[in-house]
Structure formats: C-alpha cells, structure tokens
Amino acid sequence: MKGVNDYLLDYKDDILKLSKSIYDFAELGSSEYKSSGLISKRLEDAGFYVEMPFMNMDTAFRAEFGDGRPYIGLLAEYDALPNGHSCGHNLISAWAYGTAVILSKMINSGKIIVFGTPSEEGIGPYAGSKAIMASKGAFDDLDFVIGMHPDDRWAVGSKALADAEMEFTFIGRASHMAASPCHGINALDALVASYNAINSLRDWARNDRHIVIGMIIREGGKASNVVPDKAVLEVDIRSTSYDFLIRFVSKVKRLVKSISEGFGTKLIIRDLMPVYSEYKYNYTIDNIIEDELKKINIRPYNIDKSDEIASGSTDEANVSLRVPTGHIDVKIGNNLPGHSEEFRLAADPYNASENLIKAIRATCNAVLRIINDPEILKKVRSDFNESNKA
C-alpha cells in the first residue's frame, strides 16, 4: 500500500507546475480567473466535486472529495500583488492542492474540502473572502481546517489582530478662500477635526486591547485658494479583541458623525472590507503538525506557546472563530521582508520546492493522525471550545 512519500513522488512535478503557472499568472485579488480556474480544474480532474463560483464570488470555489465524517478543510490562496507573487500565495495553492489530492488517495472515511479564497490581500469586491465565507456559514460543518503561508522561518500556529478598515468622505461646499470663505463649507476642516478626535480615542482604549490606529488623507482639496468641498479619510483600526474592536469602531463612527454635523458637511461612511477577527489557535492541531515536522528534522517555532505579540491581520482568523483551525508557516528563505522583490523571487516554486514538499508531507501525516484517532478529534474540538470561552 502506498504511503504519503510514495504519492509525493507521483505528484511532485504536477504540484510544482501548478504553482509555477499561478506564479506566472500573478493575478490581483478579485480577478484571479486563470489561477482559480486552473486549480479548480486540476482538483476536478483528480475526482473532486467543484462548486464555482462559490458564495457569489466568481474566483472562489469549494472542491470536495469523499463521504462521511470527519470533514477536513484546506485553505487555498492565489492572489498576487502589483509586484507579482511577493507574498507567495502561489505556494499556498500548491500546498492545498498537493495535500488534498494525496489525502484523497489515502482516506477511507471523511471529506477533504478545498476552499479557493480570493483576495486575501484585500483588493476588489472579494477582499477578505474567508471572512465573507465564514459569515455565511461556509465552514460551520467542518471538523477542522488547516491553513498555510510561506515565511522566512518554519512555524506552527498563528496570532493575528482583529482589523477594521473604513473610509469617511466629507462633502462640503466650494467657495473662494479669500473673497467669500463664509459661503463655503470646508470639508477638509471636518476631516482634520475627525482625524485629531480619533487619535484622542487611544486614551479611551484599555491597555490590554492593544489598539492600533492608522490613518491617511486620501483627498483634501484641489487648490489652496478654494474651500475644499470634498475630503476623504481612510482609517485602519486593529485590536487584540474582535468584540472590543466592534465597540471601538462604533464609537469612532458616532464621533465622526457628530463632528461632520457640527461642520455642516455631508458624511459618507464606507467599510472597505469585512472586519477581521483575532486568531483563535488550536493547540492540538498545531502540536501535531509540529511533531510531524520534527520527524523530518525541522524544529518549527511554536507561535501558540510564545509571548509574541500579534502584529498583522488575516481573514483566516475569521475561520478560526467558526471551526478548529491549525496553521503552518513554511520557510522559503532567510530574512525575507513581506511583499518584497526578495520574497517574490523566493516564492518561485522551483526555488521553494524542497520545503514546499516537506510541508505537504507533514500536513498529510498530521491530518491522517487526527482523523484516525477519535480521541485526538475530541481534543481538537475541546481546544476550540476552550479558546472561544476565553
């Protein structure tokens, strides 16, 4: 009977070719038609039933294989950035595809489900697609999910900040700045007052909620001798707690509304993407992935057990609120700044092939251990329940 290593030999070339095609397509978020079409077609050819488009997103899909319990989810990403695959999402697709196809050859009972999730980078109408899917219950019937990301270190687990991004557009009335300023309504003044007021709310936030506020002025007028009739403020707010972030954002919006009314401007508020949650890691899944990596002489950093403070945000975190979720970071180089040219070059699958294959091997063996031991499956669920209580 064939094992994981045997199937990796069979599929290695196919996995790398798939990843290289997606690497070369380098499609931006919400327009990954070639990339999502290719991976979904390869899964269909491997015997998976594919639903595409999925949840009203043209470049999203759901591909499943098998019958009975448990249900195992794998998260595929394939969106690039303007400078190409400088976040390595082509490798995530290859990992999900390779892991799914090999597991489909080895499981006796259960479903392998691959979710094609566009625009993790937050571009276009499908920005934060995992958050959209999670809000609609796409993951609720799964027993567990695993995600992956390339990095400059091997690691298991994840920490992420809850994140909300919004845009405030102030509409005033133009007039000559010197001759008739009293006939104008200064949209920029309303924006600046709002900017300063939002900054002052940092003192309102509890220290243990680690509020991070970023703001930029998108538009502030066209000429210095004209009262600005339009000003646009973009705001990004993060916190260690999703629930606290929701309350904080509500306070921000109420504050900006009152300021806009005071200045006499019309206010348009637009949420730029779904709100991302903080990450609820699963010790059991991550520890088993760590153990499988150690078996092939890799000593990953365990983020779950560390005192490391989350510094980024991801829509994968929204999945972790709905279903037990494990995560593996795959080393593809040293000292790689995210979204850089160095990262893009390292993400070429023929540069990253050795560790990509190791990641697939470890993930397959971890999944097989979990699904073949009812006690481990129970522990996965109990970890999830405890994490959500916290």
Secondary structure, DSSP 8 states (H G I E B T S, - for coil): ---HHHHHHHHHHHHHHHHHHHHHH--BTT--HHHHHHHHHHHHHTT-EEE-SBTTBTT-EEEEEEESS-EEEEEE---BBTTBSTT-HHHHHHHHHHHHHHHHTT-SSEEEEEEE---TT--STTTTHHHHHHHTTTTTT-SEEEEEEEESS-EE-----EEEEEEEEEE-B--BTTT-GGGSB-HHHHHHHHHHHHHHGGGTS-GGG--EEEEEEEE--S-TTB--SEEEEEEEEEES-HHHHHHHHHHHHHHHHHHHHHHT-EEEEEE-S--B------HHHHHHHHHHHHTTT---EEGGGS--------THHHHHHHS-EEEEEEE-SSS--TTSHHHHHHTSHHHHHHHHHHHHHHHHHHHHHHHT-HHHHHHHHHHHHHHHH-
